[in-house]
């Protein structure tokens, strides 16, 4: 089964560490990163989709972070 996650965070090193951790855990980048201004919090936000192939069947109860 192929899993999908979308990682997002303020545009700081925290975002880079979040993506780096996912890559280290076997997730792969999917598409291009994105960046947008969040007027509610007055900060730039980054996002990156990641995918991972795992054994098993999909269930909405899956904890994607634990895969």
mmCIF file of the N, C-alpha and C atoms, coordinates in Angstrom:
data_MODEL
# 
_entry.id   MODEL 
# 
loop_
_atom_site.group_PDB 
_atom_site.id 
_atom_site.type_symbol 
_atom_site.label_atom_id 
_atom_site.label_alt_id 
_atom_site.label_comp_id 
_atom_site.label_asym_id 
_atom_site.label_entity_id 
_atom_site.label_seq_id 
_atom_site.pdbx_PDB_ins_code 
_atom_site.Cartn_x 
_atom_site.Cartn_y 
_atom_site.Cartn_z 
_atom_site.occupancy 
_atom_site.B_iso_or_equiv 
_atom_site.pdbx_formal_charge 
_atom_site.auth_seq_id 
_atom_site.auth_comp_id 
_atom_site.auth_asym_id 
_atom_site.auth_atom_id 
_atom_site.pdbx_PDB_model_num 
ATOM 1   N N  . UNK A 1 1  ? 0.849  -1.159 0.000  1.00 0.00 ? 1  UNK A N  1 
ATOM 2   C CA . UNK A 1 1  ? 0.000  0.000  0.000  1.00 0.00 ? 1  UNK A CA 1 
ATOM 3   C C  . UNK A 1 1  ? 0.900  1.229  0.000  1.00 0.00 ? 1  UNK A C  1 
ATOM 4   N N  . UNK A 1 2  ? 0.456  2.275  -0.633 1.00 0.00 ? 2  UNK A N  1 
ATOM 5   C CA . UNK A 1 2  ? 1.206  3.522  -0.666 1.00 0.00 ? 2  UNK A CA 1 
ATOM 6   C C  . UNK A 1 2  ? 0.531  4.530  0.264  1.00 0.00 ? 2  UNK A C  1 
ATOM 7   N N  . UNK A 1 3  ? 1.307  5.094  1.178  1.00 0.00 ? 3  UNK A N  1 
ATOM 8   C CA . UNK A 1 3  ? 0.799  6.091  2.122  1.00 0.00 ? 3  UNK A CA 1 
ATOM 9   C C  . UNK A 1 3  ? 1.207  7.489  1.686  1.00 0.00 ? 3  UNK A C  1 
ATOM 10  N N  . UNK A 1 4  ? 0.415  8.474  2.068  1.00 0.00 ? 4  UNK A N  1 
ATOM 11  C CA . UNK A 1 4  ? 0.645  9.876  1.719  1.00 0.00 ? 4  UNK A CA 1 
ATOM 12  C C  . UNK A 1 4  ? 0.549  10.722 2.982  1.00 0.00 ? 4  UNK A C  1 
ATOM 13  N N  . UNK A 1 5  ? 1.483  11.636 3.127  1.00 0.00 ? 5  UNK A N  1 
ATOM 14  C CA . UNK A 1 5  ? 1.428  12.618 4.221  1.00 0.00 ? 5  UNK A CA 1 
ATOM 15  C C  . UNK A 1 5  ? 1.760  13.983 3.639  1.00 0.00 ? 5  UNK A C  1 
ATOM 16  N N  . UNK A 1 6  ? 1.176  15.015 4.219  1.00 0.00 ? 6  UNK A N  1 
ATOM 17  C CA . UNK A 1 6  ? 1.541  16.383 3.868  1.00 0.00 ? 6  UNK A CA 1 
ATOM 18  C C  . UNK A 1 6  ? 2.112  17.035 5.120  1.00 0.00 ? 6  UNK A C  1 
ATOM 19  N N  . UNK A 1 7  ? 3.375  17.404 5.040  1.00 0.00 ? 7  UNK A N  1 
ATOM 20  C CA . UNK A 1 7  ? 4.061  18.033 6.167  1.00 0.00 ? 7  UNK A CA 1 
ATOM 21  C C  . UNK A 1 7  ? 3.993  19.540 5.997  1.00 0.00 ? 7  UNK A C  1 
ATOM 22  N N  . UNK A 1 8  ? 3.697  20.257 7.056  1.00 0.00 ? 8  UNK A N  1 
ATOM 23  C CA . UNK A 1 8  ? 3.679  21.719 6.984  1.00 0.00 ? 8  UNK A CA 1 
ATOM 24  C C  . UNK A 1 8  ? 4.198  22.301 8.291  1.00 0.00 ? 8  UNK A C  1 
ATOM 25  N N  . UNK A 1 9  ? 4.702  23.501 8.185  1.00 0.00 ? 9  UNK A N  1 
ATOM 26  C CA . UNK A 1 9  ? 5.305  24.155 9.358  1.00 0.00 ? 9  UNK A CA 1 
ATOM 27  C C  . UNK A 1 9  ? 5.656  25.584 8.959  1.00 0.00 ? 9  UNK A C  1 
ATOM 28  N N  . UNK A 1 10 ? 5.897  26.423 9.948  1.00 0.00 ? 10 UNK A N  1 
ATOM 29  C CA . UNK A 1 10 ? 6.413  27.759 9.662  1.00 0.00 ? 10 UNK A CA 1 
ATOM 30  C C  . UNK A 1 10 ? 7.748  27.637 8.929  1.00 0.00 ? 10 UNK A C  1 
ATOM 31  N N  . UNK A 1 11 ? 8.084  28.654 8.168  1.00 0.00 ? 11 UNK A N  1 
ATOM 32  C CA . UNK A 1 11 ? 9.314  28.652 7.373  1.00 0.00 ? 11 UNK A CA 1 
ATOM 33  C C  . UNK A 1 11 ? 10.523 28.897 8.277  1.00 0.00 ? 11 UNK A C  1 
ATOM 34  N N  . UNK A 1 12 ? 10.887 27.844 9.009  1.00 0.00 ? 12 UNK A N  1 
ATOM 35  C CA . UNK A 1 12 ? 12.068 27.876 9.878  1.00 0.00 ? 12 UNK A CA 1 
ATOM 36  C C  . UNK A 1 12 ? 12.796 26.550 9.703  1.00 0.00 ? 12 UNK A C  1 
ATOM 37  N N  . UNK A 1 13 ? 13.866 26.378 10.421 1.00 0.00 ? 13 UNK A N  1 
ATOM 38  C CA . UNK A 1 13 ? 14.595 25.111 10.343 1.00 0.00 ? 13 UNK A CA 1 
ATOM 39  C C  . UNK A 1 13 ? 13.755 23.947 10.860 1.00 0.00 ? 13 UNK A C  1 
ATOM 40  N N  . UNK A 1 14 ? 12.723 24.223 11.629 1.00 0.00 ? 14 UNK A N  1 
ATOM 41  C CA . UNK A 1 14 ? 11.842 23.164 12.135 1.00 0.00 ? 14 UNK A CA 1 
ATOM 42  C C  . UNK A 1 14 ? 11.211 22.414 10.960 1.00 0.00 ? 14 UNK A C  1 
ATOM 43  N N  . UNK A 1 15 ? 10.814 23.149 9.928  1.00 0.00 ? 15 UNK A N  1 
ATOM 44  C CA . UNK A 1 15 ? 10.240 22.510 8.743  1.00 0.00 ? 15 UNK A CA 1 
ATOM 45  C C  . UNK A 1 15 ? 11.265 21.595 8.082  1.00 0.00 ? 15 UNK A C  1 
ATOM 46  N N  . UNK A 1 16 ? 12.467 22.082 7.912  1.00 0.00 ? 16 UNK A N  1 
ATOM 47  C CA . UNK A 1 16 ? 13.521 21.278 7.282  1.00 0.00 ? 16 UNK A CA 1 
ATOM 48  C C  . UNK A 1 16 ? 13.808 20.019 8.096  1.00 0.00 ? 16 UNK A C  1 
ATOM 49  N N  . UNK A 1 17 ? 13.832 20.149 9.407  1.00 0.00 ? 17 UNK A N  1 
ATOM 50  C CA . UNK A 1 17 ? 14.061 18.979 10.260 1.00 0.00 ? 17 UNK A CA 1 
ATOM 51  C C  . UNK A 1 17 ? 12.898 17.990 10.149 1.00 0.00 ? 17 UNK A C  1 
ATOM 52  N N  . UNK A 1 18 ? 11.668 18.488 10.047 1.00 0.00 ? 18 UNK A N  1 
ATOM 53  C CA . UNK A 1 18 ? 10.499 17.616 9.915  1.00 0.00 ? 18 UNK A CA 1 
ATOM 54  C C  . UNK A 1 18 ? 10.596 16.798 8.618  1.00 0.00 ? 18 UNK A C  1 
ATOM 55  N N  . UNK A 1 19 ? 10.954 17.450 7.517  1.00 0.00 ? 19 UNK A N  1 
ATOM 56  C CA . UNK A 1 19 ? 11.090 16.752 6.236  1.00 0.00 ? 19 UNK A CA 1 
ATOM 57  C C  . UNK A 1 19 ? 12.280 15.795 6.291  1.00 0.00 ? 19 UNK A C  1 
ATOM 58  N N  . UNK A 1 20 ? 13.395 16.236 6.854  1.00 0.00 ? 20 UNK A N  1 
ATOM 59  C CA . UNK A 1 20 ? 14.582 15.377 6.950  1.00 0.00 ? 20 UNK A CA 1 
ATOM 60  C C  . UNK A 1 20 ? 14.283 14.122 7.770  1.00 0.00 ? 20 UNK A C  1 
ATOM 61  N N  . UNK A 1 21 ? 13.534 14.275 8.843  1.00 0.00 ? 21 UNK A N  1 
ATOM 62  C CA . UNK A 1 21 ? 13.178 13.112 9.670  1.00 0.00 ? 21 UNK A CA 1 
ATOM 63  C C  . UNK A 1 21 ? 12.322 12.129 8.874  1.00 0.00 ? 21 UNK A C  1 
ATOM 64  N N  . UNK A 1 22 ? 11.354 12.653 8.127  1.00 0.00 ? 22 UNK A N  1 
ATOM 65  C CA . UNK A 1 22 ? 10.506 11.783 7.313  1.00 0.00 ? 22 UNK A CA 1 
ATOM 66  C C  . UNK A 1 22 ? 11.341 11.030 6.280  1.00 0.00 ? 22 UNK A C  1 
ATOM 67  N N  . UNK A 1 23 ? 12.283 11.707 5.646  1.00 0.00 ? 23 UNK A N  1 
ATOM 68  C CA . UNK A 1 23 ? 13.154 11.049 4.667  1.00 0.00 ? 23 UNK A CA 1 
ATOM 69  C C  . UNK A 1 23 ? 13.985 9.965  5.344  1.00 0.00 ? 23 UNK A C  1 
ATOM 70  N N  . UNK A 1 24 ? 14.492 10.245 6.521  1.00 0.00 ? 24 UNK A N  1 
ATOM 71  C CA . UNK A 1 24 ? 15.287 9.278  7.268  1.00 0.00 ? 24 UNK A CA 1 
ATOM 72  C C  . UNK A 1 24 ? 14.462 8.050  7.656  1.00 0.00 ? 24 UNK A C  1 
ATOM 73  N N  . UNK A 1 25 ? 13.154 8.228  7.806  1.00 0.00 ? 25 UNK A N  1 
ATOM 74  C CA . UNK A 1 25 ? 12.256 7.139  8.173  1.00 0.00 ? 25 UNK A CA 1 
ATOM 75  C C  . UNK A 1 25 ? 11.727 6.393  6.948  1.00 0.00 ? 25 UNK A C  1 
ATOM 76  N N  . UNK A 1 26 ? 12.251 6.715  5.767  1.00 0.00 ? 26 UNK A N  1 
ATOM 77  C CA . UNK A 1 26 ? 11.874 5.973  4.575  1.00 0.00 ? 26 UNK A CA 1 
ATOM 78  C C  . UNK A 1 26 ? 10.824 6.613  3.691  1.00 0.00 ? 26 UNK A C  1 
ATOM 79  N N  . UNK A 1 27 ? 10.312 7.781  4.082  1.00 0.00 ? 27 UNK A N  1 
ATOM 80  C CA . UNK A 1 27 ? 9.360  8.493  3.234  1.00 0.00 ? 27 UNK A CA 1 
ATOM 81  C C  . UNK A 1 27 ? 10.125 9.108  2.068  1.00 0.00 ? 27 UNK A C  1 
ATOM 82  N N  . UNK A 1 28 ? 9.441  9.311  0.930  1.00 0.00 ? 28 UNK A N  1 
ATOM 83  C CA . UNK A 1 28 ? 10.036 9.919  -0.247 1.00 0.00 ? 28 UNK A CA 1 
ATOM 84  C C  . UNK A 1 28 ? 9.287  11.198 -0.598 1.00 0.00 ? 28 UNK A C  1 
ATOM 85  N N  . UNK A 1 29 ? 10.018 12.188 -1.105 1.00 0.00 ? 29 UNK A N  1 
ATOM 86  C CA . UNK A 1 29 ? 9.383  13.427 -1.534 1.00 0.00 ? 29 UNK A CA 1 
ATOM 87  C C  . UNK A 1 29 ? 8.402  13.139 -2.659 1.00 0.00 ? 29 UNK A C  1 
ATOM 88  N N  . UNK A 1 30 ? 7.284  13.836 -2.648 1.00 0.00 ? 30 UNK A N  1 
ATOM 89  C CA . UNK A 1 30 ? 6.268  13.684 -3.680 1.00 0.00 ? 30 UNK A CA 1 
ATOM 90  C C  . UNK A 1 30 ? 5.890  15.079 -4.164 1.00 0.00 ? 30 UNK A C  1 
ATOM 91  N N  . UNK A 1 31 ? 6.320  15.418 -5.360 1.00 0.00 ? 31 UNK A N  1 
ATOM 92  C CA . UNK A 1 31 ? 6.030  16.745 -5.891 1.00 0.00 ? 31 UNK A CA 1 
ATOM 93  C C  . UNK A 1 31 ? 6.970  17.793 -5.334 1.00 0.00 ? 31 UNK A C  1 
ATOM 94  N N  . UNK A 1 32 ? 6.675  19.018 -5.655 1.00 0.00 ? 32 UNK A N  1 
ATOM 95  C CA . UNK A 1 32 ? 7.500  20.152 -5.240 1.00 0.00 ? 32 UNK A CA 1 
ATOM 96  C C  . UNK A 1 32 ? 7.033  20.712 -3.902 1.00 0.00 ? 32 UNK A C  1 
ATOM 97  N N  . UNK A 1 33 ? 7.942  21.321 -3.158 1.00 0.00 ? 33 UNK A N  1 
ATOM 98  C CA . UNK A 1 33 ? 7.521  21.984 -1.918 1.00 0.00 ? 33 UNK A CA 1 
ATOM 99  C C  . UNK A 1 33 ? 6.688  23.208 -2.251 1.00 0.00 ? 33 UNK A C  1 
ATOM 100 N N  . UNK A 1 34 ? 5.965  23.669 -1.262 1.00 0.00 ? 34 UNK A N  1 
ATOM 101 C CA . UNK A 1 34 ? 5.130  24.855 -1.445 1.00 0.00 ? 34 UNK A CA 1 
ATOM 102 C C  . UNK A 1 34 ? 5.379  25.823 -0.297 1.00 0.00 ? 34 UNK A C  1 
ATOM 103 N N  . UNK A 1 35 ? 5.095  27.077 -0.538 1.00 0.00 ? 35 UNK A N  1 
ATOM 104 C CA . UNK A 1 35 ? 5.272  28.105 0.489  1.00 0.00 ? 35 UNK A CA 1 
ATOM 105 C C  . UNK A 1 35 ? 4.169  29.139 0.313  1.00 0.00 ? 35 UNK A C  1 
ATOM 106 N N  . UNK A 1 36 ? 3.605  29.582 1.421  1.00 0.00 ? 36 UNK A N  1 
ATOM 107 C CA . UNK A 1 36 ? 2.546  30.575 1.357  1.00 0.00 ? 36 UNK A CA 1 
ATOM 108 C C  . UNK A 1 36 ? 2.578  31.441 2.606  1.00 0.00 ? 36 UNK A C  1 
ATOM 109 N N  . UNK A 1 37 ? 2.007  32.622 2.502  1.00 0.00 ? 37 UNK A N  1 
ATOM 110 C CA . UNK A 1 37 ? 1.929  33.525 3.646  1.00 0.00 ? 37 UNK A CA 1 
ATOM 111 C C  . UNK A 1 37 ? 0.640  33.253 4.401  1.00 0.00 ? 37 UNK A C  1 
ATOM 112 N N  . UNK A 1 38 ? 0.749  33.089 5.716  1.00 0.00 ? 38 UNK A N  1 
ATOM 113 C CA . UNK A 1 38 ? -0.403 32.876 6.592  1.00 0.00 ? 38 UNK A CA 1 
ATOM 114 C C  . UNK A 1 38 ? -0.725 34.205 7.274  1.00 0.00 ? 38 UNK A C  1 
ATOM 115 N N  . UNK A 1 39 ? -1.730 34.943 6.775  1.00 0.00 ? 39 UNK A N  1 
ATOM 116 C CA . UNK A 1 39 ? -2.023 36.256 7.340  1.00 0.00 ? 39 UNK A CA 1 
ATOM 117 C C  . UNK A 1 39 ? -2.545 36.195 8.780  1.00 0.00 ? 39 UNK A C  1 
ATOM 118 N N  . UNK A 1 40 ? -3.158 35.091 9.155  1.00 0.00 ? 40 UNK A N  1 
ATOM 119 C CA . UNK A 1 40 ? -3.694 34.967 10.515 1.00 0.00 ? 40 UNK A CA 1 
ATOM 120 C C  . UNK A 1 40 ? -2.582 34.999 11.558 1.00 0.00 ? 40 UNK A C  1 
ATOM 121 N N  . UNK A 1 41 ? -1.444 34.366 11.230 1.00 0.00 ? 41 UNK A N  1 
ATOM 122 C CA . UNK A 1 41 ? -0.331 34.347 12.184 1.00 0.00 ? 41 UNK A CA 1 
ATOM 123 C C  . UNK A 1 41 ? 0.837  35.210 11.720 1.00 0.00 ? 41 UNK A C  1 
ATOM 124 N N  . UNK A 1 42 ? 0.695  35.827 10.548 1.00 0.00 ? 42 UNK A N  1 
ATOM 125 C CA . UNK A 1 42 ? 1.703  36.749 10.015 1.00 0.00 ? 42 UNK A CA 1 
ATOM 126 C C  . UNK A 1 42 ? 3.063  36.071 9.800  1.00 0.00 ? 42 UNK A C  1 
ATOM 127 N N  . UNK A 1 43 ? 3.047  34.818 9.293  1.00 0.00 ? 43 UNK A N  1 
ATOM 128 C CA . UNK A 1 43 ? 4.281  34.081 9.025  1.00 0.00 ? 43 UNK A CA 1 
ATOM 129 C C  . UNK A 1 43 ? 4.181  33.377 7.676  1.00 0.00 ? 43 UNK A C  1 
ATOM 130 N N  . UNK A 1 44 ? 5.340  33.038 7.134  1.00 0.00 ? 44 UNK A N  1 
ATOM 131 C CA . UNK A 1 44 ? 5.399  32.195 5.950  1.00 0.00 ? 44 UNK A CA 1 
ATOM 132 C C  . UNK A 1 44 ? 5.295  30.748 6.418  1.00 0.00 ? 44 UNK A C  1 
ATOM 133 N N  . UNK A 1 45 ? 4.581  29.920 5.650  1.00 0.00 ? 45 UNK A N  1 
ATOM 134 C CA . UNK A 1 45 ? 4.450  28.494 5.953  1.00 0.00 ? 45 UNK A CA 1 
ATOM 135 C C  . UNK A 1 45 ? 4.936  27.697 4.761  1.00 0.00 ? 45 UNK A C  1 
ATOM 136 N N  . UNK A 1 46 ? 5.577  26.572 5.038  1.00 0.00 ? 46 UNK A N  1 
ATOM 137 C CA . UNK A 1 46 ? 6.079  25.672 4.001  1.00 0.00 ? 46 UNK A CA 1 
ATOM 138 C C  . UNK A 1 46 ? 5.309  24.364 4.076  1.00 0.00 ? 46 UNK A C  1 
ATOM 139 N N  . UNK A 1 47 ? 5.254  23.665 2.940  1.00 0.00 ? 47 UNK A N  1 
ATOM 140 C CA . UNK A 1 47 ? 4.617  22.364 2.899  1.00 0.00 ? 47 UNK A CA 1 
ATOM 141 C C  . UNK A 1 47 ? 5.337  21.447 1.927  1.00 0.00 ? 47 UNK A C  1 
ATOM 142 N N  . UNK A 1 48 ? 5.294  20.155 2.211  1.00 0.00 ? 48 UNK A N  1 
ATOM 143 C CA . UNK A 1 48 ? 5.897  19.151 1.338  1.00 0.00 ? 48 UNK A CA 1 
ATOM 144 C C  . UNK A 1 48 ? 5.127  17.854 1.487  1.00 0.00 ? 48 UNK A C  1 
ATOM 145 N N  . UNK A 1 49 ? 4.705  17.291 0.368  1.00 0.00 ? 49 UNK A N  1 
ATOM 146 C CA . UNK A 1 49 ? 4.063  15.985 0.376  1.00 0.00 ? 49 UNK A CA 1 
ATOM 147 C C  . UNK A 1 49 ? 5.137  14.909 0.357  1.00 0.00 ? 49 UNK A C  1 
ATOM 148 N N  . UNK A 1 50 ? 4.868  13.809 1.072  1.00 0.00 ? 50 UNK A N  1 
ATOM 149 C CA . UNK A 1 50 ? 5.762  12.655 1.088  1.00 0.00 ? 50 UNK A CA 1 
ATOM 150 C C  . UNK A 1 50 ? 4.917  11.391 0.949  1.00 0.00 ? 50 UNK A C  1 
ATOM 151 N N  . UNK A 1 51 ? 5.519  10.349 0.367  1.00 0.00 ? 51 UNK A N  1 
ATOM 152 C CA . UNK A 1 51 ? 4.840  9.070  0.201  1.00 0.00 ? 51 UNK A CA 1 
ATOM 153 C C  . UNK A 1 51 ? 5.753  7.952  0.687  1.00 0.00 ? 51 UNK A C  1 
ATOM 154 N N  . UNK A 1 52 ? 5.124  6.808  0.994  1.00 0.00 ? 52 UNK A N  1 
ATOM 155 C CA . UNK A 1 52 ? 5.889  5.655  1.460  1.00 0.00 ? 52 UNK A CA 1 
ATOM 156 C C  . UNK A 1 52 ? 5.127  4.378  1.124  1.00 0.00 ? 52 UNK A C  1 
ATOM 157 N N  . UNK A 1 53 ? 5.834  3.407  0.584  1.00 0.00 ? 53 UNK A N  1 
ATOM 158 C CA . UNK A 1 53 ? 5.254  2.094  0.290  1.00 0.00 ? 53 UNK A CA 1 
ATOM 159 C C  . UNK A 1 53 ? 5.433  1.206  1.526  1.00 0.00 ? 53 UNK A C  1 
ATOM 160 N N  . UNK A 1 54 ? 4.329  0.618  2.016  1.00 0.00 ? 54 UNK A N  1 
ATOM 161 C CA . UNK A 1 54 ? 4.377  -0.259 3.182  1.00 0.00 ? 54 UNK A CA 1 
ATOM 162 C C  . UNK A 1 54 ? 3.530  -1.501 2.928  1.00 0.00 ? 54 UNK A C  1 
ATOM 163 N N  . UNK A 1 55 ? 3.770  -2.525 3.700  1.00 0.00 ? 55 UNK A N  1 
ATOM 164 C CA . UNK A 1 55 ? 2.996  -3.759 3.604  1.00 0.00 ? 55 UNK A CA 1 
ATOM 165 C C  . UNK A 1 55 ? 1.709  -3.588 4.399  1.00 0.00 ? 55 UNK A C  1 
ATOM 166 N N  . UNK A 1 56 ? 0.623  -4.134 3.897  1.00 0.00 ? 56 UNK A N  1 
ATOM 167 C CA . UNK A 1 56 ? -0.636 -4.101 4.630  1.00 0.00 ? 56 UNK A CA 1 
ATOM 168 C C  . UNK A 1 56 ? -1.732 -3.435 3.837  1.00 0.00 ? 56 UNK A C  1 
ATOM 169 N N  . UNK A 1 57 ? -2.882 -3.331 4.462  1.00 0.00 ? 57 UNK A N  1 
ATOM 170 C CA . UNK A 1 57 ? -4.054 -2.719 3.844  1.00 0.00 ? 57 UNK A CA 1 
ATOM 171 C C  . UNK A 1 57 ? -4.327 -1.372 4.495  1.00 0.00 ? 57 UNK A C  1 
ATOM 172 N N  . UNK A 1 58 ? -4.856 -0.460 3.708  1.00 0.00 ? 58 UNK A N  1 
ATOM 173 C CA . UNK A 1 58 ? -5.159 0.877  4.219  1.00 0.00 ? 58 UNK A CA 1 
ATOM 174 C C  . UNK A 1 58 ? -6.330 0.843  5.203  1.00 0.00 ? 58 UNK A C  1 
ATOM 175 N N  . UNK A 1 59 ? -6.228 1.648  6.216  1.00 0.00 ? 59 UNK A N  1 
ATOM 176 C CA . UNK A 1 59 ? -7.305 1.854  7.177  1.00 0.00 ? 59 UNK A CA 1 
ATOM 177 C C  . UNK A 1 59 ? -7.225 3.297  7.667  1.00 0.00 ? 59 UNK A C  1 
ATOM 178 N N  . UNK A 1 60 ? -8.341 3.981  7.803  1.00 0.00 ? 60 UNK A N  1 
ATOM 179 C CA . UNK A 1 60 ? -8.313 5.358  8.308  1.00 0.00 ? 60 UNK A CA 1 
ATOM 180 C C  . UNK A 1 60 ? -7.731 5.472  9.719  1.00 0.00 ? 60 UNK A C  1 
ATOM 181 N N  . UNK A 1 61 ? -7.665 4.357  10.443 1.00 0.00 ? 61 UNK A N  1 
ATOM 182 C CA . UNK A 1 61 ? -7.119 4.378  11.793 1.00 0.00 ? 61 UNK A CA 1 
ATOM 183 C C  . UNK A 1 61 ? -5.592 4.333  11.822 1.00 0.00 ? 61 UNK A C  1 
ATOM 184 N N  . UNK A 1 62 ? -4.949 4.150  10.663 1.00 0.00 ? 62 UNK A N  1 
ATOM 185 C CA . UNK A 1 62 ? -3.483 4.118  10.608 1.00 0.00 ? 62 UNK A CA 1 
ATOM 186 C C  . UNK A 1 62 ? -2.889 5.397  11.166 1.00 0.00 ? 62 UNK A C  1 
ATOM 187 N N  . UNK A 1 63 ? -1.877 5.266  11.958 1.00 0.00 ? 63 UNK A N  1 
ATOM 188 C CA . UNK A 1 63 ? -1.115 6.408  12.441 1.00 0.00 ? 63 UNK A CA 1 
ATOM 189 C C  . UNK A 1 63 ? 0.047  6.589  11.463 1.00 0.00 ? 63 UNK A C  1 
ATOM 190 N N  . UNK A 1 64 ? -0.100 7.497  10.501 1.00 0.00 ? 64 UNK A N  1 
ATOM 191 C CA . UNK A 1 64 ? 0.884  7.651  9.446  1.00 0.00 ? 64 UNK A CA 1 
ATOM 192 C C  . UNK A 1 64 ? 2.270  7.951  9.997  1.00 0.00 ? 64 UNK A C  1 
ATOM 193 N N  . UNK A 1 65 ? 2.358  8.665  11.062 1.00 0.00 ? 65 UNK A N  1 
ATOM 194 C CA . UNK A 1 65 ? 3.641  9.022  11.660 1.00 0.00 ? 65 UNK A CA 1 
ATOM 195 C C  . UNK A 1 65 ? 4.396  7.783  12.134 1.00 0.00 ? 65 UNK A C  1 
ATOM 196 N N  . UNK A 1 66 ? 3.648  6.732  12.484 1.00 0.00 ? 66 UNK A N  1 
ATOM 197 C CA . UNK A 1 66 ? 4.249  5.514  13.010 1.00 0.00 ? 66 UNK A CA 1 
ATOM 198 C C  . UNK A 1 66 ? 4.609  4.505  11.929 1.00 0.00 ? 66 UNK A C  1 
ATOM 199 N N  . UNK A 1 67 ? 4.361  4.802  10.684 1.00 0.00 ? 67 UNK A N  1 
ATOM 200 C CA . UNK A 1 67 ? 4.620  3.853  9.588  1.00 0.00 ? 67 UNK A CA 1 
ATOM 201 C C  . UNK A 1 67 ? 6.042  3.962  9.099  1.00 0.00 ? 67 UNK A C  1 
# 
